[in-house]
């Protein structure tokens, strides 16, 4: 009987942990995705500035 109670307690803990991580992990992934998108846009802008700086002397 004690084993069943212990198992029940462990099962409850696992369910609570699963629910907690189910709520937290997607938020973390979304935050990381937004950070990556922002960094990607910044890199694109820097690449464009560099390209324009390289072309500018040739065009003049």
C-alpha positions as CSV (number, residue, x, y, z in Angstrom):
1,X,0.0,0.0,0.0
2,X,2.9,2.4,0.8
3,X,4.3,1.7,-2.6
4,X,1.0,2.8,-4.3
5,X,0.9,6.0,-2.2
6,X,4.5,6.7,-3.2
7,X,3.8,6.0,-6.8
8,X,0.7,8.3,-6.7
9,X,2.8,11.1,-5.2
10,X,5.4,10.7,-7.9
11,X,2.8,10.6,-10.6
12,X,1.3,13.9,-9.2
13,X,4.7,15.5,-9.2
14,X,5.3,14.4,-12.8
15,X,2.0,15.8,-13.9
16,X,2.7,19.1,-12.2
17,X,6.2,19.3,-13.7
18,X,4.8,18.5,-17.1
19,X,2.2,21.2,-16.9
20,X,4.8,23.7,-15.7
21,X,7.2,23.0,-18.5
22,X,4.4,22.9,-21.0
23,X,3.6,26.5,-20.1
24,X,7.2,27.7,-19.8
25,X,9.0,26.1,-22.7
26,X,6.8,27.5,-25.6
27,X,7.3,31.0,-24.2
28,X,11.1,30.5,-24.1
29,X,11.1,29.2,-27.6
30,X,9.0,32.2,-28.8
31,X,11.4,34.6,-27.0
32,X,14.4,33.0,-28.6
33,X,12.7,33.0,-32.0
34,X,12.0,36.8,-31.7
35,X,15.6,37.4,-30.7
36,X,16.9,35.4,-33.7
37,X,14.6,37.3,-36.1
38,X,15.8,40.6,-34.6
39,X,19.4,39.6,-34.9
40,X,18.8,38.4,-38.5
41,X,17.3,41.8,-39.5
42,X,20.2,43.7,-37.9
43,X,22.7,41.6,-39.8
44,X,20.8,42.2,-43.1
45,X,20.9,45.9,-42.5
46,X,24.6,45.8,-41.7
47,X,25.2,43.7,-44.9
48,X,23.2,46.2,-46.9
49,X,25.2,49.2,-45.5
50,X,28.5,47.4,-46.2
51,X,27.4,46.5,-49.8
52,X,26.4,50.1,-50.4
53,X,29.7,51.3,-49.0
54,X,31.5,49.0,-51.4
55,X,29.4,50.0,-54.4
56,X,29.4,53.8,-53.7
57,X,33.1,54.5,-54.9
58,X,32.5,52.5,-58.0
59,X,29.3,54.4,-59.0
60,X,30.9,57.8,-58.5
